[in-house]
Every structure is written in structure tokens, then in C-alpha cells.
Amino acid sequence: MFILRILLKAVLLPVILLLFIVKIIVKIGMELSSIFLGALMLFAAGCIIYTVTKQAWSQTFLLFLIEGILVAVTIGTGIIESLVDAALMGILSL
């Protein structure tokens, strides 16, 4: 059984390396984009406050849509990172 487990890990080595590289790329991308997306979300929130005070409701709706998309991108990258991490830990625990 021990030899079979070592053989399985040897076969899964390319998958482990690929998942590790994807994890690093997603982590770096998330860290770098959080700076840009955070500033963009702050700007959109300021624009939402401005359009609400000016009662420009169509622009307010579009800005809320943009804000929702930015939040969804941020949450999506976090989910992808956690899924890749879980897959990597699942393979390493074999």
C-alpha cells in the first residue's frame, strides 16, 4: 500500500505543480488587483453618492451595477483561490 501511495504521488506530481503555479498566479493577481479594484470601488461609491444627491436615478442604477460587478470579481477570485488551495491540499493529503 505504501508503494502504491508513492507511485500515485509521482503520477500526480505534474498536477500538483500546475495547481501550485495557478495558486501563486491567482494570489499575486488578487493582491495586485485589490489595489486597483479598491480605488475603483471607492470612486464608484463616491459617484453613487453624487448621483443620489443629484437624483440622477439611471446613472445611480448603472453605478450600482458597476459596483456589484467589481464586488463579484473580488469574491470570484477569492473563491477560485480557495478552490485551488483545497484541491492542492486534497491531493497532498493522499
C-alpha positions in Angstrom: 0.0 0.0 0.0 2.9 2.4 0.8 4.5 1.8 -2.6 1.1 2.4 -4.3 0.7 5.7 -2.5 4.2 6.9 -3.5 3.5 5.8 -7.1 0.2 7.8 -7.1 2.0 10.9 -5.8 4.6 10.5 -8.5 1.9 10.3 -11.2 0.1 13.4 -9.7 3.3 15.5 -9.5 2.6 17.5 -12.7 -0.9 18.2 -11.4 0.5 19.3 -8.0 3.0 21.6 -9.8 0.3 23.1 -12.0 -2.1 23.7 -9.1 0.8 25.3 -7.1 1.6 27.6 -10.1 -2.1 28.5 -10.5 -2.4 29.3 -6.8 0.6 31.6 -6.9 -0.7 33.4 -10.0 -4.2 33.9 -8.6 -2.7 35.1 -5.2 -0.5 37.6 -7.0 -3.3 38.7 -9.2 -5.6 39.1 -6.3 -3.1 41.2 -4.3 -2.3 43.5 -7.3 -5.9 43.9 -8.5 -7.2 44.6 -5.0 -5.3 47.9 -5.1 -6.8 48.9 -8.4 -10.3 47.5 -7.7 -10.3 49.1 -4.2 -9.7 52.5 -5.7 -12.2 51.9 -8.4 -14.8 50.8 -5.9 -14.2 53.9 -3.8 -14.6 56.1 -6.8 -17.8 54.4 -7.8 -19.1 54.8 -4.3 -18.4 58.5 -4.4 -20.1 58.7 -7.8 -23.1 56.9 -6.3 -23.4 59.4 -3.5 -23.2 62.2 -6.0 -25.8 60.8 -8.3 -28.2 60.2 -5.4 -27.9 63.8 -4.2 -28.5 65.0 -7.8 -31.4 62.5 -8.2 -30.0 61.0 -11.4 -31.5 57.6 -10.9 -30.5 56.0 -14.2 -26.8 56.8 -13.6 -27.2 55.6 -10.0 -28.5 52.2 -11.2 -25.6 51.9 -13.6 -23.1 52.8 -10.9 -24.7 50.2 -8.6 -24.3 47.7 -11.4 -20.6 48.5 -11.8 -20.1 48.3 -8.0 -21.8 44.9 -8.0 -19.6 43.6 -10.8 -16.5 44.8 -9.0 -17.5 43.1 -5.8 -18.4 39.9 -7.8 -14.9 39.9 -9.4 -13.3 40.3 -5.9 -15.4 37.5 -4.4 -14.8 35.3 -7.5 -11.0 35.5 -7.2 -11.3 34.6 -3.5 -13.4 31.6 -4.3 -11.0 30.5 -7.1 -8.1 30.8 -4.7 -9.8 28.7 -2.0 -10.9 26.0 -4.5 -7.3 25.7 -5.9 -6.0 25.6 -2.3 -8.5 22.9 -1.3 -7.6 20.8 -4.4 -3.9 21.1 -3.7 -4.4 20.1 0.0 -6.6 17.2 -1.1 -4.0 15.9 -3.4 -1.2 16.4 -1.0 -3.0 14.5 1.8 -3.2 11.3 -0.3 
